[in-house]
Amino acid sequence: MRKIIPYVIALLVCISLFVYNNQKETVLYLAMMTGSNWDVPEYDSFTMIDEAISKFEDAHPGVHVVYETGITPDNYEEYIARKILKNEPLDILYIPSNMLNTLYDAKALEPLNNYIIRYNLKTEAYYPACLEAGMVDNAIYALPYESVPRVMFVNKTLLENEGIDIPSSDWTWDDFLKIAKAVTKDKNNDNIIDQFGFYGYTFEDAYISNDATLYDEKSNTVNINNNIVSAAEYLRNLYHLHDERLTSDMFDKGYVAFCPMDYSDYRTYMPYPWRVKKYSGFKWDCLTMPKGPDGNNTSIIDTLSLGILSDSKHKDLAFEFITSLSYDVTYQTRLVTLSQGVSVLREVMCADEVISALNEDTPGDSIFDISILNDIMNHGVAIRYSHEYEQVMQLINSQVDELIYNDSDIENALIRLQLETNAYLLK
């Protein structure tokens, strides 16, 4: 017995350790924001994520997904930085477009290509611009979760009063300029323009719709070509219609025909009762962005993505969880019908169920065909608002703002600007 007892004790210890390890909880720590990434009032996002977590935990006994509440979009980046610097537990995080480069440079993100192959994810299920938002040098570091394209708001009442038809979905720069010119006028004959063609149309809107890319992230350089020069020349013609520097308040009051905005604004303020609270003085709707002579009706697509921390101890489980949010058709369908964004999955946005649900939220006289969203998303482009990109655009826009209000030769001025900006970036 004395010889056997030590072996029995050892066996019991092994059994105890086995049972303990199998009963031990695995915790996935999730970082998410309270409130909309698009700065609009939103449906209670915690309800959806809680349902997704509950479903995931049921399918993975012993696994729990936890998150903190009260992290607003304004302090979210600081919250993530603090978590990483203090080495606090964190596995999964939502990634706004302006954070991806910072996290990548800090080597904080796990590359996902091998997981995508192992779990047999079909990346073609995503819209190209949505997937591109989480990529660096052809490697995928985040899966897309929700997107918002830029669309053109139109004051239908103003155009109707002027006897002008609403443009079609394939309208052009020429159409935009012609209508803006026709409606810009002094309505009360006091020699002051008080009705305007547009507000907020930018240099970025113009060159993107003319099939041009200004900043190359890979080489960290600015490249000026003929399409970009044409965009600046077009902008000058547009802005010469009225010298006044308008504010968004002018559009809100019904004095402006066109104004580019995020689809999330349309999705939020078109349904009742927000429609009455936001733009009650006139009928309005939205269109695609006008296309340049060498481009398409291309929109900028802003995407909120999901990534995994490179220090996570549960990367496979984390990947399974982000796919349950990003790649699952049922979840994405529910997301797009309850939130302000657009699904990142082609299949969802083409589904009759989704088109019908979104159409129910729009007034009967709406001209915006929800099915056009699929075309907008297919032809959209992703812009990652990195620190470098924002610096470049600040430099470029300040110069372009001067160019469109003076008579300088635009092509020569832009070439000089390219040299100056690239020299600055080189430093």
N, C-alpha and C positions, 0 to 999 in steps of 0.2 A: 504493500500500500504506500509505504514511504517513497518508493521508486515511481509509482504511478501518479501520485498526487501532483507533483510539479507539472507533469504533462497535461493533467486535467485542468489545472489552473491556467496554463498557457493557452490551452484550447478555448477556455471560457473567455480569456482576455481577447483572443482573436475574434471570437464571435461577437463580443461586445463592441469591439472597434468596428467590425463590419456593419453591425446594426446602426451604430452611431453615425458612421459616414453616410449610410443610406438614408438616414432620417435628417441629416444636416441640411439646412436650407441653403439654397443658392439665391443670392440677391443680385438683381440687375438694377443699376442706378441710372435713371433717365433724367436728362436735363431738358426742360421745356419752358416756354414762355407762357405767362398769363396775359391773355389779350391777343389781338390780331397782329401778325407780322406786317400787315398791309395798312395799319393805322386807321382801321374803321371799326365800328361797333360789330361784335360778332356773337354768333351762337355759342353757347356754353361748351367750349372745346373739351373741358375736363370730362364731360359725360361720354363723349366718343372715345377718348383715350382710356377711360376707366373700363368701358365695355371691351375694348381691344385687349387690355391687360388681363381682365377676368377670363376672357376666352383663351388667351395664351397660357395663363397659369393653369387652367383646367387641362390643357393639352400637355403641360409639362409639370407634373406633380413635384412638389418640393422647390419650385422656382417662383420667386416673387419679384415683381417689377415695382420699384418705388420711385417717387419724384417729389420735389419740393414745389409748393405753390407760392404765388406772390412774386415771381420773377418777371418783371415787366420787360418789354422789348428794349426800353432805354437802358436798363442795367444788366441785360442778359449777357452781353459780351464780357463785362467786368466780372460777372458771376462765374462764367466759364473759366476765365483767366485765373481767378482766385482758386477755383477747384483744382486746376492743373498745377499751379505753382505750389499749393499746399499739399499736393499729392493726396487729395481727398478722393474717396471712392466715386468713380464715374465711368460708365460703360457706353452709354448711348446719348447722343445729343442732337437736337435740331440745329441745323446750320443755315442761317440766312446767307444770301449770296455775297454779302460784304465781309463774311467771316472766313470763308473757305481758304483763301490764300494765306491768311494769318495763321490758321491752324496747320496748314500744310507746311509753311515755312518753319513752324515750331516742331515739326515732326510729331504732331499730336494725334494724327489720324491714321487708322489702319487701312492699307490699300485693300480693295474689295474684289479685284479681278478673280483671284483664286477661289473665293467663296462663291462668286457668281457662276463660275464653271462647275464647282463641286455641287452646288444646289440646282444647277441646270436652269438658271434664270435666263429668259429670252429678252435681251436688252432692246430688241426691236419693238417690244411691246410699249416702250416709252416713246414720247415725242422726243425728237433729236435734241432740241434746245433744252429740254428738261434734264435729260441725261448729261448733256455737256456741262450743265451748271455744277455738277459734282466731279468733274474731271480735271486733271492736271497732267499735261504731257501724255495724253492717251490712256492714262491710268485712272480708274474710277475710285474716288475716295469717299463718295457719298451717294446714296440713292435718292432720287427725287421724291418728294412727298406731296407738294401742292404748288401750283404755279399761278401767276397772274400776268396776262398779256396787257400791253398798252393799246388802248382803243381811242377812237375819236368821238367825243361827245358832240352832238349837234342839237342846236336850239330849233326845234321843228316849228314852233310858233313864229319865230322871226323869219324863217325861210318862207313859210306859208303867207305871211303878211306881205312879203316882197314878191310873191308869185313865182318862187323858185322851187323846182322839184328837188327832193332829197336825192343825193348822189347814189349811184349803185355801188355794190361792194368792190368793184374793180376800178374805182375812180382814180384819177391821176393828179399829179401836181398841177397841171393846167386847169383841171376842173376846180381844184381847191382855190387856186389864185383867182380864177374867173368869178367864182361865187363870192369869195372874200371881198373882191373889188366892188362887186355889184351892191353888196349890203353895207359897205363902209360909207357913211354919209352923216350929214348934219340934219337931224330930223326936225328940229324946232327953229331952224333958220337963224341961229344966233352966231354963226360963223365958227362954231366949235363942234367938232365931230363927236357925236354921242351914240352912234351905233357902229359896231366894229365887226370885222370879218373873223378874227381869230384871237386867241390868247394862249400862250404857253407852248407853241410849236417851236421845237428846238433844232439846233444844228445836228444833234444826234438823231432826232427823228428823221431829218432830211437825208443824211448820208446813208443811214441804214436802209431806208426805202429806195435807195439808188444803188443797191448792191455794192456797198463800200465798207471797208473796215479801216478805222483810223489808227487804232492802237494794236500792235502785235504783242501780246502778253509774253510769248515765248522768247522773242528777241528784245523785248522791252524797248521798242522803238515806235515812232510815229511815222506813218507812210502817207504822203499826200499824192493822190492820183486824180485823173480827170473827173471821175465820178464825185469825188469830194469837193473839187473846185466847183462843179456844177451845183452841188448842194448849197454851197455858200452863196453862189450867185443867185440861186432861186430864193434863198432866205432874204437876200437884200431886196429883191423885187416884192416879196411878201411884206416885209416890215416897212417898206416905203409907202404902203397904203395908208398908214397912220403913224405919226411920230410919237403919239402918246405911249408911255410905258404903262400898260394896263396891270390890273391886279385880278386875282381870282374872284374877288367880290363883284367885279363887273359882269363876269359870266353868271355868277350866282343870281344876280338881279335881272338877268335876261337881256343884257345889252350886247352880247357877243354871240356870233353864229357857231363857231367851232372852238373846241378846247380838248387837247389830248389829256386823257386821264387813265388810271388803272382800271381794269375790268372789275376789280374788287369794289370800286366806287359805284359802278353801274349795278353790280350784283346787290350791293347794300342798299342803295338809295332808290332803285327802281321799284321794288315791291312796296306795297302799303304796309305800315303807315309811314315808313321813312321817306317815301316819295313826297308826301305832303309836307314833311318837316324840312326837307332839304331844298327842293326846287318846285315850289308850289305855284309860282307866278307864270309858268310857261310849260308847254309840252316839250319833252326832250327825249333823245334816244342816243344810240351809239352806232358807229360805223367802223369799218376797217380803216387803217391808216392809208392816206393817198400814196400812190406809187410814183417813183421817179421814172425818167425815160429809159434807164438801164436796169431798173429794179422791179420790185414786186410790192404788193400791199403788205409789207413786212412790219411786224410788231416786235418790240423788245419784250422778251419773256423773263420775268423775275421769278426765281424758284426757291422755295424753302426745301432743304434737303435733310437727310438723316445720315449720320455717320457714327463710327465706332472709334472710341479712344484706343490708341496704340498700346496703352498700358492695361487695357481691360483683361481680366483673368478668365472671362467667359465669352470669348469672341464668337464662337459658333452659335451659342444661344442668343447673343446680341444680334447677330446677322439674321437669325430666324425671326426675331422680333421686328426688326426694321422692315423685313420683307412682308410681314403680316400687315404693316401699315402702308407700305409703298407699292407692293406688287399684287396685293389681294384685291380682286375686282369688287367683291362685296363691300369691303371697307372703303375703297376709293369711291364707289357709287354713293355710299352714305355721306362721305366727306363732301363731295361736290354738290350734293343737293342741300346740305345744311350749312356749308361755309360760304365764304365770299370768293373763293378761288376756283381754279379749273383743275380737273384731274390730270395727272401726269401720264395716264394710260390712254392710248388711242381707243381701245375697246370700250372704255367707259364713256368717253365723250361722243362716241358714235351710236351708243345704245338708245333705242327709242324711249326707254324708261327715263333716262336722264334728260333727253331733249324735251320730253313731255313735262317732266317735273320743273325744269327751268322755265319753260314757256308759261307755266301756270303762274309764275311770279311776275310776269311782265303784263302790262296793260294790253287790252285787245288791239289798240292802234299802234303797237310797237312795230317798227320796221326792221328791227334787228333779228335776223334769223339765227337762233341759237346754234343751228347746225353749222353755221359759218365758223364757229369757234374751232371746229376741227381743222379747217383750212388755215385759220390764224395761227394755231399751234404748230401745224406742220411746217409753215413757212417762217415761223418766228426765229429770232436769234437770241442767244443767251449772252448777257453781259455780266461779268463778275466785277462788282464794284469794289475792287481791291484798293489799297492805299495808293498804289502806283497809278492805277487808272484814274482815280479821283484827282490826283495831282495833275495828271496830263490834261484832263478835261477842264480843270480850273484854269490852267494856262491857255488852252486853246479857246475856250469859250469867251474868256475876257478879251482876247484879240479879235475873235469873230464878231463879238458884240460891237466893237468899234468899227470893223470893216463894213458891216451891213448898214451903218448909219453915216458912212462917208463915201467918197468917190475914189478911193485908192484902188489900184489894180489888184484884184482879189487873188489871181493866180500867183503873181510875184510875192505878194504878202504872205500867202500860205506856204510857199516854198521856203521863204526866210524863217517863218514860224516853225517849220519842220526842222530846219537846221538848229535853231535855237533850242527847241524842246529836246531834241535828241542829244545835244551837247549837255543839257541840264540832266537828262536821264543817265548819261554816261558817268557823270560825277556822282 
